[in-house]
Amino acid sequence: MKTTLQRTTLMIALLAPFAVAWADKYDDAIAVFKSAGESSGMFKSAYGYAVFPSIGKGGVGIGGARGTGHVYVGNKLVGESKMTQVSVGLQLGGQVFSQIIFFQDKRAFDEFTSGNFEFGAEANAVAITAAASASAGTTGASAGASAGQRDATTMGEYHKGMAVFTVAKGGLMYEAALAGAKFSYKPL
């Protein structure tokens, strides 16, 4: 019974991104981030950004996440990106979230789009909807929390030229795991 529940939860997490309506999903995700607290101001100063409307994540001991996004310089679409994440540790459940990565300058954009870019375990993301998070890595430790979509003010600074924000869309996941995310880029 427990194994069936675990498999069902994992399948829901992995298939949920495909259930999202295709029309305007990128515009809708950008609108959410533009109306959120700290991420809204980043659009004015960032060189560009990559937005992933739906990333499905699931795990039972070993986990994974996957999502497809668009990459913009200013407000002009310049490419597509795919995110793949593998995690190992204490984890159970599944979730779907939106993510945006802001590039502070052309150097950060070029680094992201140079091929297969990876975020290590030290990468942090600001959770814009009600959530709390903490991470530790080789560059230090951090934690953040926010109460709603308009309250992402606990973090949101550039780290190595990039700032990452997430918005939970659904699901339930317990996770104390080490993960790394890999991003591919294809120009249009």
C-alpha positions in Angstrom: 0.0 0.0 0.0 2.8 2.4 1.0 4.7 1.7 -2.3 1.6 2.3 -4.4 1.0 5.7 -2.7 4.6 6.6 -3.3 4.5 5.7 -7.0 1.2 7.5 -7.4 2.6 10.7 -5.8 5.7 10.5 -8.0 3.6 10.1 -11.2 1.4 13.0 -10.3 4.4 15.2 -9.7 6.0 14.2 -13.0 2.9 14.5 -15.1 1.4 17.7 -13.6 3.3 20.1 -15.9 1.6 18.5 -18.9 -1.8 19.2 -17.4 -1.3 23.0 -17.4 -2.9 24.8 -20.3 -0.4 25.6 -23.1 -1.9 28.9 -24.1 -0.2 31.9 -22.5 1.5 29.8 -19.8 4.7 31.8 -20.2 2.9 35.2 -20.1 0.9 34.0 -17.1 4.0 33.0 -15.2 5.8 36.2 -16.0 2.7 38.2 -14.8 2.8 36.3 -11.4 6.5 37.2 -11.0 5.9 40.8 -12.1 3.2 41.2 -9.4 5.2 39.6 -6.7 7.2 41.6 -4.1 10.9 41.4 -4.7 10.9 39.8 -8.1 8.8 42.6 -9.6 11.6 45.1 -9.3 14.1 42.7 -10.9 12.4 43.1 -14.4 13.5 46.7 -14.5 17.2 46.2 -13.8 18.0 42.6 -15.1 19.7 42.1 -18.4 17.4 39.1 -19.1 15.7 36.2 -17.5 14.6 32.6 -18.0 11.1 31.6 -16.9 9.8 28.1 -16.3 6.0 28.1 -15.9 5.7 24.6 -14.5 8.5 22.4 -13.1 7.3 19.0 -11.8 9.3 17.6 -8.9 8.9 14.2 -7.1 10.9 11.9 -5.0 11.1 8.9 -2.7 14.6 8.8 -1.5 15.9 9.6 -5.0 14.1 12.4 -6.7 14.0 14.4 -9.9 12.5 17.5 -11.4 12.0 18.7 -15.0 10.6 21.7 -16.8 10.8 23.7 -20.0 11.3 27.4 -20.2 11.8 30.5 -22.4 14.8 32.8 -22.2 14.4 36.5 -22.7 16.8 39.5 -23.1 14.7 42.5 -22.1 11.3 41.4 -23.1 12.4 39.7 -26.3 12.3 35.9 -26.6 15.7 34.7 -27.6 15.7 31.0 -26.8 14.4 27.9 -25.0 15.8 26.1 -21.9 15.2 22.8 -20.2 15.8 22.2 -16.5 16.6 18.8 -15.1 17.4 18.1 -11.5 18.4 15.0 -9.6 18.3 14.9 -5.8 19.4 12.3 -3.2 18.4 12.3 0.5 15.3 12.2 2.7 12.4 13.2 0.5 8.9 12.1 -0.2 6.1 13.5 -2.3 5.7 15.7 -5.3 5.1 19.3 -6.2 4.8 21.7 -9.1 6.3 25.2 -9.1 7.1 28.1 -11.4 10.7 29.4 -11.5 12.4 32.5 -12.9 16.1 33.1 -13.1 17.2 36.8 -13.6 20.5 37.6 -15.2 22.2 40.7 -13.8 24.3 41.4 -16.8 25.5 40.0 -20.2 28.2 37.9 -18.5 25.6 36.0 -16.4 23.4 35.6 -19.5 26.3 34.3 -21.5 27.3 31.9 -18.7 23.7 30.5 -18.6 23.4 30.2 -22.4 26.9 28.8 -23.1 25.7 25.2 -23.2 24.8 23.1 -20.3 24.8 25.3 -17.3 24.5 23.8 -13.7 23.5 25.2 -10.4 25.2 23.3 -7.6 23.8 22.5 -4.2 24.5 26.0 -2.9 22.0 27.7 -5.3 19.2 29.4 -3.4 15.7 30.4 -4.6 13.2 32.8 -3.0 9.9 31.1 -2.4 7.3 33.7 -3.2 4.2 31.8 -1.9 3.7 30.7 1.6 6.7 28.5 2.3 10.0 28.4 4.2 13.3 27.2 2.9 16.9 26.7 3.9 20.0 25.6 2.1 23.6 25.1 2.8 26.5 24.7 0.4 30.1 25.3 -0.1 29.5 29.1 -0.2 27.6 29.3 3.1 24.1 28.8 4.4 20.9 30.8 4.0 17.2 30.6 4.8 14.1 32.5 3.7 10.4 32.6 4.2 7.5 34.6 2.7 3.8 34.8 3.4 2.3 35.4 0.0 2.9 36.2 -3.6 3.5 39.9 -2.8 5.9 39.3 0.1 9.1 38.0 -1.4 11.3 40.4 0.5 13.5 38.0 2.6 16.1 37.4 -0.1 16.4 38.0 -3.8 19.9 39.3 -4.3 22.1 38.3 -7.1 24.6 35.6 -6.5 27.3 35.2 -9.2 25.1 37.4 -11.4 21.9 35.4 -11.1 18.8 35.6 -8.8 16.2 32.8 -8.6 12.6 33.0 -7.5 10.0 30.2 -7.2 6.2 30.2 -6.8 4.6 26.9 -5.6 1.7 25.8 -7.7 0.6 22.6 -5.9 1.6 19.4 -4.2 3.2 18.4 -1.0 6.8 17.4 -0.6 9.1 16.8 2.4 12.7 17.2 1.4 16.1 17.2 3.2 18.2 16.3 0.2 21.2 17.4 -1.8 20.3 18.4 -5.4 21.9 19.9 -8.4 20.1 21.4 -11.4 21.3 21.4 -15.0 20.0 23.8 -17.7 20.3 23.4 -21.4 19.8 26.3 -23.9 18.8 26.4 -27.5 18.7 29.8 -29.2 15.8 30.6 -31.5 
